[in-house]
Amino acid sequence: MRLANGELVAHSSLDVDNFGQEREEILWSGDGGLTWEDPKQYASPSNAQVLLPSGDLLFLPYRLYPLPGGMGGPYYLVPNGRHEINRTERGIVVTGWPRPPASAEDQVEHGQASFVFDGQPVRLKDGKYLVTLNGFFQPPSQKKFKWLNEAFRTLDGQDIVRSSLVAAESEDALRWKVRSVIADENCETEDLFQGPNEATLCRLKGGRLMCIFGQSLPYGQSWSNDEGRTWTKPVRTNYAWSVDPRLAVMKDGTVALSGGRPGVNLWFNADGTGTNWRMIDLVEHHNTFHPNEPLKRFQPDGNPMYYSGTSTGYTEVVAVDNSHLLCIYDRTPLGSTWEKPTPAIDKQLGDEAETYSVSVVRATLTKADLIEESKRRDD
């Protein structure tokens, strides 16, 4: 994220992806992302942050917990101009659900609420913030269902319970109210069983909002012409895929999209509509300039040897000025299994087992890139 004083902050997970092992680390950069300093740890994951008018950076909680009439949780705050991060135990509240979310009694995931904050907020024309949450509405059958690790199926093993995606608004980034449903469990772009989930928002140069969300291969996307109150019927993106999309809009309207699995990619849309994408392969780029710690391409066949040295595909992208952007990505010994290697796998993988890392790459957009993109579309 870019702060009000021009500094950048980056945060990453220090632990495997398990409840109770969720240490995060935040670092600062004052030289455009070339070097990073002052690491500070905190204890709760966040996939959505809001830069407040004060210059403070608010980390919305990933995990929420049931409250009367809604759900809520703690938050972290990075004060403007200070290299520290502070926790407030209570303060985030989400209400206004158009349908009952799945209740705590239906969960086997530590009693948490069934929706999570996940995505980059945008500022609405009335000054409010808009952000995405994904999770589960109560199944129409009222049957209890197993949580994420149980393939989203009801206990009888027959009905598939898929996730949904909503947009919530707030004046202060603390009290949120659901403004609309972007895509629910009946989304027709869905190929697999998950349903619409990991998402992000941006404002295009023409003024309308765009949401891109994970679902399967490729991403799904939708647009809003009324500040997020209603959304177009979701469609599949043209040649952009997989997990946790992230967006940045440059001053000239060029849209950058990052994500991946398999691979790590940057996609660019030159005309500012978000409908045609030109891809840069960051795996190829990484291996060309960083050969001593290469990235492999994820192959989902269950063999740990194929996971070794891959990326989870979880990225972030941010514009640092009118023509430069940064993209951050990771490399893990076991890729998208997110598990700590066992001694047996360590031995099997050899030196590759030890290389957890996070990299930042800078991209420069030039007018020639945009001209080439226009020619490609014309052809």
C-alpha positions in Angstrom: 0.0 0.0 0.0 1.1 3.6 -0.6 0.8 5.9 2.4 -0.1 9.5 2.5 3.5 10.6 3.2 4.7 8.7 0.1 6.1 5.7 1.9 5.1 2.2 1.0 4.1 -0.6 3.4 4.1 -4.3 2.7 2.8 -7.1 4.8 3.1 -10.9 4.6 2.3 -14.0 6.6 5.0 -15.6 8.7 3.1 -18.8 9.4 1.3 -21.6 7.7 -2.3 -21.0 6.8 -3.9 -22.3 10.0 -6.1 -20.7 12.6 -4.0 -19.9 15.7 -0.8 -19.6 13.6 -1.4 -16.3 11.9 1.6 -14.0 12.7 1.9 -11.2 10.1 4.7 -8.8 9.5 4.6 -5.3 8.1 7.6 -3.4 6.7 8.1 0.1 5.4 9.9 1.5 2.3 11.0 5.1 1.8 12.7 4.5 -1.6 9.9 3.3 -3.8 10.2 -0.3 -2.8 13.9 -0.9 -3.4 14.7 -1.5 0.3 12.4 -2.4 3.3 12.9 -1.8 7.0 11.5 -1.7 10.5 9.7 -5.0 10.5 6.8 -5.1 13.0 4.7 -8.2 13.8 1.0 -8.4 14.5 -1.3 -11.3 15.2 -4.3 -11.2 12.9 -4.5 -11.6 9.1 -5.9 -8.8 6.9 -6.8 -8.9 3.2 -8.2 -5.4 3.0 -6.9 -2.0 4.1 -8.3 1.5 4.1 -6.2 4.7 3.9 -8.1 7.2 6.0 -8.2 11.0 5.5 -6.0 11.4 8.5 -3.3 9.4 6.8 -3.7 6.5 9.1 -3.9 3.0 7.5 -6.6 0.8 8.8 -6.2 -3.0 8.5 -9.7 -4.6 8.3 -9.9 -8.0 9.9 -10.0 -11.1 7.7 -11.9 -13.1 10.3 -15.1 -11.8 11.6 -17.3 -13.1 14.5 -21.1 -13.2 15.0 -22.7 -10.2 16.6 -26.4 -9.4 17.2 -27.7 -8.3 13.8 -24.4 -8.8 12.0 -20.7 -9.6 12.6 -17.6 -7.8 13.7 -14.0 -8.0 14.8 -10.8 -6.3 15.8 -8.7 -4.1 13.6 -5.1 -2.8 13.4 -4.0 0.8 12.7 -0.8 2.2 11.3 -0.7 5.9 12.5 0.3 8.4 9.9 4.0 8.9 9.7 4.9 6.4 12.4 6.4 2.9 12.0 4.1 1.0 14.4 0.9 -1.0 14.2 -1.7 -0.9 17.0 -4.6 -3.3 17.7 -8.2 -2.2 18.7 -10.0 -5.2 20.1 -13.5 -4.1 19.0 -14.7 -1.6 16.5 -15.5 -3.2 13.1 -19.2 -4.0 12.6 -21.0 -5.3 9.5 -24.8 -5.1 9.3 -27.5 -4.8 6.7 -27.4 -8.4 5.3 -30.0 -8.9 2.6 -30.2 -12.6 3.5 -29.2 -14.4 6.7 -25.5 -15.3 6.6 -24.7 -18.9 7.7 -24.8 -18.9 11.5 -22.0 -19.7 13.9 -23.8 -22.9 14.8 -23.3 -24.0 11.2 -19.5 -23.5 11.3 -16.7 -25.9 12.2 -14.2 -23.1 11.7 -13.6 -21.8 15.2 -17.0 -20.1 15.6 -16.2 -17.3 13.2 -18.8 -15.6 11.0 -19.3 -16.9 7.5 -18.1 -13.8 5.6 -14.6 -12.3 5.5 -13.2 -8.9 4.3 -11.1 -9.5 1.2 -10.3 -6.9 -1.4 -9.1 -3.4 -2.1 -11.6 -0.7 -1.1 -12.6 2.2 -3.3 -13.9 5.7 -2.4 -17.4 6.5 -3.5 -18.4 9.8 -4.9 -20.3 10.6 -1.7 -17.1 10.1 0.3 -18.0 6.6 1.6 -15.8 3.6 1.3 -16.9 0.4 -0.6 -15.2 -3.0 0.0 -16.0 -6.6 -0.8 -16.7 -9.5 1.5 -17.1 -13.1 0.5 -18.6 -16.0 2.4 -21.8 -18.1 2.8 -25.4 -17.3 3.1 -27.6 -19.6 5.0 -28.5 -22.6 2.7 -32.2 -22.6 1.7 -32.6 -26.1 3.1 -31.5 -24.9 6.5 -29.2 -27.8 6.7 -25.9 -27.4 8.5 -22.9 -27.6 6.3 -19.2 -28.3 6.7 -16.8 -25.4 6.4 -14.1 -24.7 3.8 -11.9 -27.6 4.5 -14.8 -30.0 3.8 -15.3 -29.0 0.2 -18.3 -26.7 0.9 -20.8 -29.6 1.1 -23.8 -30.1 3.4 -23.5 -32.9 6.0 -25.6 -35.3 3.9 -23.0 -35.0 1.1 -25.6 -34.2 -1.5 -26.1 -30.4 -1.8 -23.1 -28.2 -2.7 -23.0 -25.0 -0.7 -21.2 -22.3 -2.6 -19.9 -18.9 -1.5 -21.3 -15.5 -2.4 -19.8 -12.0 -2.9 -21.2 -8.7 -1.4 -20.1 -5.1 -1.4 -20.4 -3.1 1.9 -20.3 0.7 2.4 -19.0 2.8 5.3 -18.5 6.4 6.2 -15.7 5.8 8.8 -14.3 2.4 7.8 -15.5 1.0 11.1 -19.3 0.6 10.8 -20.1 -1.2 7.5 -23.5 -1.9 5.9 -24.0 -4.3 3.0 -24.9 -2.2 -0.1 -25.4 -4.9 -2.7 -24.8 -8.5 -3.7 -22.3 -8.6 -6.6 -22.6 -12.4 -7.3 -24.2 -15.1 -5.2 -24.0 -18.9 -5.1 -26.0 -19.1 -8.4 -23.4 -17.2 -10.4 -23.4 -18.7 -13.9 -19.8 -18.0 -14.6 -18.8 -20.6 -12.0 -17.2 -23.8 -13.3 -16.2 -25.5 -10.1 -17.8 -25.8 -6.7 -16.4 -22.8 -4.8 -18.7 -20.0 -5.8 -17.6 -16.3 -6.1 -15.0 -15.5 -3.5 -11.7 -13.6 -3.4 -12.4 -10.2 -5.0 -11.3 -6.6 -5.5 -12.7 -3.3 -6.7 -11.4 -0.4 -8.8 -12.8 2.8 -10.4 -12.2 2.9 -14.2 -11.4 6.1 -16.0 -14.9 6.5 -17.3 -16.2 6.5 -13.7 -17.9 3.2 -13.3 -16.8 0.6 -10.8 -15.4 -2.8 -11.7 -15.2 -5.9 -9.5 -13.0 -8.9 -10.4 -13.3 -12.1 -8.4 -11.9 -15.5 -8.0 -14.0 -18.5 -8.8 -12.1 -21.0 -10.9 -10.3 -20.5 -14.2 -10.7 -17.7 -15.4 -11.7 -14.8 -13.1 -15.2 -13.5 -13.0 -16.0 -9.8 -13.3 -18.9 -7.4 -13.1 -19.4 -3.6 -13.4 -21.5 -1.0 -11.6 -22.8 2.2 -13.1 -24.5 3.4 -9.9 -21.7 3.4 -7.3 -22.1 -0.2 -6.3 -25.8 -0.4 -5.7 -26.4 -2.7 -8.6 -24.0 -4.8 -10.8 -24.0 -6.2 -14.3 -24.4 -9.9 -14.7 -21.0 -11.5 -14.1 -19.0 -12.7 -17.0 -15.7 -14.4 -17.4 -12.6 -12.4 -17.9 -10.7 -12.7 -21.2 -7.5 -14.6 -20.4 -6.9 -13.7 -16.7 -7.2 -16.4 -14.1 -7.3 -18.0 -10.7 -6.8 -16.7 -7.2 -7.0 -13.4 -5.3 -7.0 -10.8 -8.1 -5.6 -7.3 -7.4 -6.1 -4.1 -9.4 -4.4 -0.8 -9.9 -5.6 2.0 -12.3 -3.0 4.3 -13.7 -3.5 8.1 -14.2 -4.1 7.5 -18.0 -6.7 4.9 -17.2 -4.6 1.8 -17.9 -5.7 -1.0 -15.7 -3.2 -3.4 -14.1 -4.3 -6.8 -12.8 -2.1 -9.2 -10.8 -2.7 -12.8 -9.7 -2.0 -16.3 -10.8 -1.8 -20.0 -10.0 -0.6 -21.5 -12.0 2.2 -18.9 -12.3 2.3 -15.3 -11.3 1.1 -12.7 -13.8 0.5 -9.1 -14.5 -2.2 -8.3 -17.0 -2.8 -4.9 -18.6 -5.8 -3.3 -20.1 -4.9 -0.2 -22.2 -8.4 1.2 -23.0 -9.5 1.3 -19.4 -12.6 -0.9 -19.9 -11.2 -4.0 -18.2 -12.3 -6.3 -21.0 -9.1 -7.1 -22.9 -5.9 -8.1 -21.2 -2.3 -8.3 -22.3 -0.2 -10.6 -20.0 3.4 -10.4 -18.6 4.7 -13.7 -17.2 6.4 -12.8 -13.9 7.6 -16.4 -13.5 9.7 -16.0 -16.7 10.8 -12.6 -15.6 11.7 -13.8 -12.1 13.7 -16.7 -13.4 15.6 -14.6 -15.9 16.8 -12.1 -13.3 16.8 -14.2 -10.2 18.0 -17.6 -11.3 19.4 -18.7 -7.9 15.9 -18.9 -6.5 13.7 -19.9 -9.4 9.9 -20.1 -9.5 8.3 -23.3 -10.7 4.8 -23.5 -12.2 2.2 -25.0 -9.9 0.9 -28.4 -11.0 -2.1 -29.5 -8.9 -1.5 -33.2 -8.8 -0.9 -33.6 -5.1 2.8 -34.4 -5.4 4.9 -32.2 -3.1 7.8 -32.3 -5.5 5.7 -30.3 -8.0 4.7 -27.8 -5.3 8.3 -27.0 -4.3 9.4 -23.5 -5.3 6.1 -22.4 -6.6 4.1 -19.3 -5.6 0.7 -19.3 -3.9 -0.4 -16.8 -6.5 -1.4 -14.3 -3.8 -0.2 -10.9 -4.9 -0.7 -7.1 -4.6 -0.2 -4.4 -7.1 0.0 -0.6 -6.5 0.7 2.4 -8.7 3.6 4.5 -7.3 3.4 7.3 -9.9 1.9 7.9 -13.3 3.9 5.3 -15.2 5.3 2.9 -12.6 3.7 0.2 -10.5 4.9 -2.4 -8.0 3.8 -6.0 -7.8 4.6 -8.2 -4.8 4.5 -12.0 -4.8 5.9 -15.0 -2.9 7.8 -18.2 -3.3 7.2 -21.1 -0.9 8.6 -24.6 -0.6 5.2 -26.2 -1.0 3.3 -23.6 -3.0 -0.4 -23.6 -2.6 -0.5 -26.4 0.1 0.6 -23.7 2.6 1.9 -26.4 4.8 5.2 -26.6 6.7 7.4 -29.2 5.0 7.8 -32.5 7.0 11.3 -33.9 7.6 10.6 -36.5 4.9 9.7 -33.9 2.3 12.6 -31.7 3.3 14.9 -34.6 2.6 13.2 -35.3 -0.7 13.4 -31.7 -1.8 16.9 -30.9 -0.7 17.9 -27.3 -0.8 14.6 -26.2 -2.3 12.8 -26.9 1.0 14.2 -23.9 2.7 13.4 -21.0 0.4 10.4 -19.0 1.6 10.7 -15.5 0.1 8.7 -12.4 -0.9 9.7 -10.4 -4.0 8.7 -7.0 -5.4 9.0 -6.2 -9.1 8.6 -2.8 -10.6 6.9 -2.3 -14.0 7.2 0.7 -16.2 4.4 1.6 -18.6 5.4 3.5 -21.8 3.4 5.0 -24.6 4.8 2.4 -26.9 3.2 -0.3 -24.8 -0.2 1.3 -25.2 0.2 1.8 -28.9 1.2 -1.9 -29.3 -1.8 -2.9 -27.3 -4.1 -0.8 -29.5 -2.6 -2.4 -32.6 -3.1 -5.9 -31.2 -6.8 -5.2 -30.6 -7.3 -3.8 -34.0 -5.7 -7.0 -35.5 
